[in-house]
Each structure stands twice: as C-alpha cells, then as structure tokens.
Amino acid sequence: MHTSGDAALLAAWEAGRSQSPPARALSLLASTGVESATLANWPLGRRDSALLDLRAARFGPRITGLTHCPACGDRLELDFAVDDVRTACAGDGEEECIVETDEGCFRLALRPLRTADLLAVAAQPQEAALLARAVVRVDSDGEPHALATLPPAVVAAAASRLAALDPQADVRLALHCAACAHEWTAPFDVGAFLWEEVDAWARRLLVEVHLLASAYGWREPDILALSAARRRTYLELVMA
C-alpha cells in the first residue's frame, strides 16, 4: 500500500463526512489506491492493520489521546506506539468450531467478518445478523442444522470463537488509573480514531489553502501539490 497524497486523503474526508463509520474506513483506505470493493471483502483485522499502516504513515508511529476513568472520572493520558496494538490478522479461509452439548455435537464452519458484512446489517440487530453472515454451515451429529434453531450455548460459543478468530479486529487497551488504582480494558477502534485525526487535519489544511489562495491567487490543486514543508514556509511569509 502506498501513502495517500493530500488531495486523495482530502477527497476521502469529504466523502466520509456523510458516511457510516464502516464506509468511512473504506474511503480512507481507498485513498491509498486500493479499490473499495476489494477492501470491503478483506477480513476486519486485515482492514484495521492497513488503517494502522495509514495512520503511521500520515501522522507518525505514536498515538496519543485522552480518556476518563469509569470509576472516579479522573483524566487519563494515552501514549503508545502503533505497533503496540498490532496483533494477528485472520486469513480469508474458514475455521471449524465444535461445540458439544446435551442436545448433541454441533460443528460450525466460520469465516472472519468483513466490512461488507457490517454494511449489510447496518439496519438490523447486529450481533445475530453478523453471526449469521459469518457461519458458513452448521451440522448436528453429522446432519445439516438451521442456524436459527441452535441452542443458546452453541450460539455463544460460536460468537466467542468468531471474536478470537481475528484478534486485530478487536483490540483492547489495558488501562490503569493512577488516581484510584482502578483497572479496566477499553476497545481501541483505529478507524474511529484515525477519522478524528483526519477530520482535524483536513480542516487545518483547508485553512492553509484558503490563506495561500487568497494571498497568491493559486488554485487548490496547485496548493495541495506542494509539500507540507513548502506550504508551511509560504504561510510563514504570508503571516509575516
């Protein structure tokens, strides 16, 4: 994957403002030159790994942010490396899950979830709908079995196995509050985090474009074609 240029990333930001979070993630990655249709069928972990690559390339190898302790409300500063939240990604193949219950032995073939699945079930109760898309086939004691009539214990086991199938798609931060010693885990959604950074970057960039266009009469494409260092130097001259 090559790094997206400023114009391509700005176009992704413009499109993403009216999109759902899963669609935004695709728009951001599509700015690097990969087709959205291809990206939509990547396992979520592979997609998120690519988002981490994009984040590191555009904004650097460290991630900083703020959160609050759920126990005492104290502010907690986050500072970690992009590589600290990298883990294994699922492949494209299926994985077997066997669950034995008093009602029989159930064998399920699971595949990792994709962004296409998230988009497809956006208007439905997500947990059940996503599981239905991830389960390729089910049999009970060697005979085909309907997903809708699986015992709750089998459904729970399949959902747990599905989460474990693609660790990069479910990254959690282990956090500790220095003020009250409370410990907890919190999900880290790289797509949502990156979108907030891109949104702030795009708004700053448009201010730069406005100032340079007003000062020199340049067109937006010409300004975006400048390196960040050259734009910054011209802005210093304008503001002097």
Helices and strands as residue ranges (DSSP letters): H 6-16, H 21-30, H 36-40, H 44-59, E 62-68, E 75-81, G 82-85, E 95-101, E 104-110, H 115-120, H 126-134, E 135-140, E 143-144, G 147-149, H 152-165, G 167-169, E 172-176, E 183-187, H 190-216, H 220-225, H 228-239
